[in-house]
Amino acid sequence: MEEVRVFCPATIANISCGFDVLGVALDSVGDEMVVRKTKETGIRITKLEGQDLPLETNKNVAGVAGLALLEKAEYTGGFEIEIYKKIKAGSGIGSSAASSTGAVWAMNHLLGNPFSKTELVQFAMEGERLASGVAHADNVAPALFGAFTLVRSYTPLDIVPIKNPSELYATVIHPQIEVKTSDSRKILKTTISLENGIKQWGNVGGLVAGLFMEDYDLIGRSLEDHIIEPIRSILIPGFNSIKEETIKSGALGCGISGSGPSIFTFSKGEETAQKVAEAMKKIYKNIGIDFDIHVSKINTQGIKIIN
């Protein structure tokens, strides 16, 4: 095989209580990429549609992630990449992660899969480093593994796939404002109180347990963030209203997707997820902010080949 076209899913990172360690892949929204082998060495990005992003290899997250793989691969040729962006940059649902993971997954596939998924996460993290200044894995891991993932450790990198409850749906609303990940990280505190730490790791444990047990009430009780959300929520208009009304509409929980401005909720069943979407729409229509909204089941496969 000399060429492959792939779907690269959007992702929700942090999932309230799991800053930089928890993430989940979505099924209804993502980028598409075409990657092909070339005899020329290196990587060239030949087409980029949907967003105003650089084509230069060293300035594009797909190029940087791909170069990280190429450096370790026993391959004398190179690759061309076409990127069709459906995820808006700065949306908080893993735009840079989709490009980074799509590039390395497709390259690995064309080379006969010499690298493991965990190794691919490490390559894709270099794209995240370019985008945000920090090589975090909470978006790229679920994009590559599918469903929910826990980054148990960064040194050494240890990714734990988490079971996905069969009736779980995500609703994500993206207000049309941009919050850069690098900027939203700068406002965070570098220390936390022991009291908040205890609450937070209790919720992380509860959320992971709830997912494995398919205990939707436990999942809902665990979707609390005592550290990041109180700070970042001030950057998102209407956040508190969205949270209050979506819970009233039946959502299990509500939080900031990644660094924002997107807001996510989890619901048991598609009917409730759609009802939650209507509540979200109403609030932003009243505020007067344009938005995109996605209702999605959880993507258990991650990146996949498409025709």
Protein Blocks (a to p, Z undefined) as FASTA:
>chain_A
ZZdcdddddddehjlmlghkaccddfkbccdddddddfbgcjddfbdehiacdfbfklpf
klmmmmmmmmmpccfbdcddddddfbdghklnopmmmmmmmmmmmmmmmnopaacfklmm
mmmmmmmmmmnopacfklmmmmmnopadddfbfbdcddddddddfkbccdddddfbdddf
klmmmmpcfbdcfklmmmmmmmmmmmmmmmmnopaklmmmmmccfklmmmmmmmpghklm
mmmmmmmnopabdcdehjbjadcdddehjklmmmmmmmmmmmmmmnopacddddddddfk
lpaddZZ
